[in-house]
Amino acid sequence: MKTAILISGALLLSACQSVQNETTLYDELGGLPAIEKIVDGFIYEVGFDEQIVQHFEQTDLDRFRSKLIEQICEVSDGPCQYSGDSMLDVHANMDINESEFNRTVDLLIMSMEKHGIPQTTQNKLLSRLAPLRPDIIYH
Ligand code: HEM
């Protein structure tokens, strides 16, 4: 009897662990509905930001929104496949400097903050986007 309890306890524990291991950053963020809200909030902030808004004057915002949602979904291990252009191609010739890059990241953080994303989760997403930086700044 004791052994049966121990075994079922162990099974339950390993089931819990495997559920825990399967939790992706995508889930942590709140899935697609949360990512959509974060991106919408980010675009709203960009619209009011004197430092970077001029880069977006000619931009098709519907496309930008859908590609950024896809990208964040993909880098956070969600069920999406990014179908946009490469970061290098998109941002080439925009002459984006370090301060503009940092400002853009700040606006993304602002949006995540407004949507109640915990700081540890925010940092996880930022660290997955950070490797894109060299393709975005100055070419
Ligand atoms: C981690 C930082 C960034 C990420 C992940 C990112 C991601 C993206 C994505 C996914 C697109 C859409 C690509 C497509 O249409 O195929 C895009 C477009 C664009 N990005 Fe970024 N971006 C970042 C930083 C920046 C910065 C710092 C600026 C300028 C200050 C910027 C300005 C733009 C503009 C203007 C477009 C639209 C280009 C067009 O009109 O065709 N991005 N970006």
Boltz pocket constraint, residues with backbone or C-beta under 6 A from the ligand:
constraints:
  - pocket:
      binder: B
      contacts: [[A, 52], [A, 55], [A, 56], [A, 58], [A, 59], [A, 60], [A, 63], [A, 64], [A, 67], [A, 68], [A, 71], [A, 83], [A, 84], [A, 85], [A, 86], [A, 90], [A, 91], [A, 96], [A, 97], [A, 100], [A, 101], [A, 102], [A, 104], [A, 129], [A, 130], [A, 132], [A, 133], [A, 136]]
      max_distance: 6.0
